[in-house]
Amino acid sequence: MAFHRTTTTINDVSTLTPGDHPAFLMAVLDEATPETWTMYQQSPRMWRWHFAVYSSDAALGQEVPELQSTVSSQKFSPPVKNYSASKAYRFVKAILNRDIPRAETVDLDPMMPIPCRVIVSRKDSQGEAIEFANIDDVNHWATGPVSPAFAQYLRQWYDEKTRQTPPPQAPSQLQAFAAPAPAPAQPELPGTGSRAKIETLIPF
């Protein structure tokens, strides 16, 4: 009798060590939030952030990256009073290395692959080791290499990786407004829209 274990994640089985790693944001996709998740109550749809992650700076161009992902709600709001910034806002602020002014829209698509640094952990909420990499945070990477040839390599690598898995429902638009923060008693406005569109093209 043959047994085969299947996986529902796009993430590669990881060899990354916990800590800081060079990475490239490859896509932000719109997916349905599982109804069993706490996030579902405030964000029925979520963003899935896909990263090409390298083991070290020395591995760039020498090794094949890992495809790792993380999710966030479709809220896009800065910190206010006793409320922290939403994860999507925090990621975009770090990637662009600046605040997002009120009512601005940032379109990430033309900038991808976008160099960044990711903070990786390798344990679950119970402290048990896991085979994939958690992307706990994203930081700016001012000197990240994105020559045309390297960017093309990453796009081809990503196309091959994602071709082997069922596609998400639709490429999503990360449309999020840095509008006035809602009053504490009100829910934050979710983003709407087609793949990776946050508002005002910002050249990388």
C-alpha positions as CSV (number, residue, x, y, z in Angstrom):
1,M,0.0,0.0,0.0
2,A,1.4,3.4,-1.0
3,F,0.7,6.5,1.0
4,H,1.2,10.0,-0.3
5,R,0.9,13.1,1.9
6,T,-0.4,16.1,0.0
7,T,-0.1,19.7,0.9
8,T,-2.4,22.7,0.4
9,T,0.2,25.4,0.8
10,I,2.3,27.0,-1.9
11,N,5.2,27.4,0.5
12,D,8.4,25.3,-0.1
13,V,9.6,23.0,2.7
14,S,12.1,25.3,4.2
15,T,15.8,25.1,5.1
16,L,15.9,28.8,6.3
17,T,17.2,29.6,9.7
18,P,15.2,31.9,12.0
19,G,16.1,35.5,11.6
20,D,16.7,38.1,8.9
21,H,16.8,37.0,5.2
22,P,17.0,38.8,1.8
23,A,13.8,38.5,-0.1
24,F,11.8,39.8,-3.0
25,L,8.0,40.5,-3.0
26,M,6.7,38.6,-6.0
27,A,2.9,39.1,-5.7
28,V,0.0,40.0,-3.4
29,L,-3.0,38.0,-4.2
30,D,-6.7,38.2,-3.2
31,E,-8.0,35.1,-1.5
32,A,-11.1,34.2,0.6
33,T,-10.4,34.2,4.3
34,P,-11.3,30.8,5.8
35,E,-14.6,31.1,7.7
36,T,-13.0,29.4,10.7
37,W,-10.3,32.1,11.1
38,T,-10.8,34.9,13.6
39,M,-9.8,37.3,10.8
40,Y,-12.9,36.4,8.8
41,Q,-15.2,38.4,11.0
42,Q,-13.6,41.7,10.0
43,S,-12.0,40.7,6.7
44,P,-13.9,38.0,4.7
45,R,-11.1,38.4,2.0
46,M,-7.4,38.5,2.7
47,W,-4.1,39.3,1.0
48,R,-1.6,36.5,0.5
49,W,2.0,37.9,0.1
50,H,4.4,35.8,-1.9
51,F,8.1,36.2,-1.4
52,A,11.2,34.7,-3.0
53,V,13.4,34.2,0.1
54,Y,17.2,33.6,0.1
55,S,19.2,31.9,2.8
56,S,21.7,34.8,2.9
57,D,23.1,37.7,0.9
58,A,25.9,35.5,-0.4
59,A,23.2,33.1,-1.8
60,L,21.8,35.7,-4.2
61,G,22.4,34.5,-7.8
62,Q,24.1,31.4,-6.5
63,E,21.1,29.4,-5.1
64,V,17.5,29.0,-6.0
65,P,15.2,30.9,-3.6
66,E,12.4,29.5,-1.5
67,L,8.8,30.5,-2.2
68,Q,7.3,31.5,1.2
69,S,4.1,33.3,1.9
70,T,2.1,35.0,4.6
71,V,-1.4,36.5,4.9
72,S,-2.9,39.7,6.1
73,S,-6.3,41.1,6.3
74,Q,-7.5,43.6,3.7
75,K,-7.4,46.4,6.2
76,F,-4.9,49.2,5.3
77,S,-4.7,51.7,8.1
78,P,-1.9,53.5,10.0
79,P,-1.5,53.3,13.7
80,V,-3.9,55.5,15.7
81,K,-4.2,56.0,19.5
82,N,-4.4,52.5,21.0
83,Y,-4.6,50.7,17.7
84,S,-1.6,49.3,15.8
85,A,-1.1,49.7,12.1
86,S,-2.7,47.0,10.0
87,K,-0.3,44.3,8.8
88,A,-0.7,45.3,5.1
89,Y,0.0,49.0,5.9
90,R,3.1,48.0,8.0
91,F,4.4,45.8,5.1
92,V,4.0,48.5,2.5
93,K,5.5,51.2,4.7
94,A,8.5,49.0,5.3
95,I,8.9,48.0,1.7
96,L,8.7,51.6,0.4
97,N,10.5,53.0,3.5
98,R,8.0,55.8,4.0
99,D,4.5,56.6,5.4
100,I,1.5,56.4,3.1
101,P,-0.2,59.8,3.1
102,R,-4.0,60.0,3.5
103,A,-5.9,59.1,0.3
104,E,-2.8,58.0,-1.6
105,T,-2.9,54.8,-3.6
106,V,0.3,52.8,-4.2
107,D,0.4,50.4,-7.2
108,L,3.0,47.7,-6.3
109,D,2.6,45.7,-9.5
110,P,5.0,47.7,-11.7
111,M,7.7,47.5,-9.0
112,M,7.7,43.7,-8.6
113,P,9.9,41.9,-7.8
114,I,10.5,44.3,-4.9
115,P,13.6,43.8,-2.7
116,C,13.0,43.6,1.0
117,R,14.2,41.8,4.1
118,V,12.0,39.3,5.9
119,I,12.1,38.1,9.5
120,V,11.6,34.3,9.6
121,S,10.6,32.0,12.4
122,R,10.3,28.2,12.3
123,K,7.9,27.4,15.1
124,D,4.2,27.3,15.5
125,S,2.1,28.9,18.2
126,Q,2.8,26.0,20.5
127,G,6.5,26.3,20.0
128,E,6.8,23.2,17.9
129,A,9.2,23.2,14.9
130,I,7.5,23.5,11.5
131,E,8.7,22.6,8.0
132,F,7.7,25.9,6.4
133,A,8.9,29.4,7.2
134,N,6.8,31.9,9.0
135,I,7.2,35.4,7.6
136,D,6.9,37.4,10.9
137,D,7.8,40.8,9.6
138,V,9.1,42.8,6.5
139,N,11.8,45.4,6.5
140,H,13.2,47.8,3.9
141,W,16.2,46.8,1.8
142,A,17.7,49.8,0.2
143,T,20.6,48.0,-1.5
144,G,18.6,45.0,-2.8
145,P,19.8,44.1,-6.3
146,V,17.1,44.3,-9.0
147,S,19.0,44.4,-12.3
148,P,16.8,43.7,-15.3
149,A,18.4,40.3,-15.8
150,F,17.9,39.3,-12.2
151,A,14.3,40.6,-12.1
152,Q,13.6,38.5,-15.2
153,Y,15.1,35.4,-13.6
154,L,12.9,35.9,-10.5
155,R,9.7,36.4,-12.7
156,Q,10.5,33.2,-14.6
157,W,11.2,31.3,-11.4
158,Y,7.9,32.5,-9.9
159,D,5.9,31.7,-13.0
160,E,7.3,28.1,-12.9
161,K,6.6,27.7,-9.2
162,T,3.0,29.0,-9.4
163,R,2.2,27.0,-12.5
164,Q,2.5,23.8,-10.5
165,T,-0.2,24.8,-8.0
166,P,-3.9,25.6,-8.4
167,P,-4.2,29.4,-9.1
168,P,-5.9,31.7,-6.5
169,Q,-9.4,32.8,-7.3
170,A,-8.2,35.9,-9.1
171,P,-5.2,38.1,-9.2
172,S,-6.2,40.7,-6.7
173,Q,-5.9,44.4,-6.5
174,L,-4.3,45.5,-3.2
175,Q,-6.4,48.7,-3.2
176,A,-6.1,50.3,0.2
177,F,-6.8,53.8,1.3
178,A,-4.7,55.6,3.9
179,A,-7.8,57.5,4.8
180,P,-8.6,59.0,8.2
181,A,-8.4,56.2,10.7
182,P,-11.8,55.0,12.0
183,A,-13.0,55.9,15.4
184,P,-12.0,53.2,17.9
185,A,-15.5,51.8,18.0
186,Q,-15.7,51.4,14.2
187,P,-14.1,48.7,12.1
188,E,-11.3,49.7,9.8
189,L,-12.3,49.9,6.1
190,P,-11.2,46.8,4.1
191,G,-9.3,47.3,0.9
192,T,-11.1,46.5,-2.4
193,G,-10.0,45.8,-5.8
194,S,-7.5,43.7,-8.6
195,R,-4.0,42.4,-7.9
196,A,-1.5,44.5,-5.8
197,K,-3.0,47.9,-6.2
198,I,-2.6,50.0,-3.1
199,E,-3.2,54.1,-5.0
200,T,-0.5,56.8,-7.2
201,L,2.2,55.0,-9.0
202,I,5.4,55.2,-7.0
203,P,8.5,54.4,-9.1
204,F,10.9,52.0,-7.4
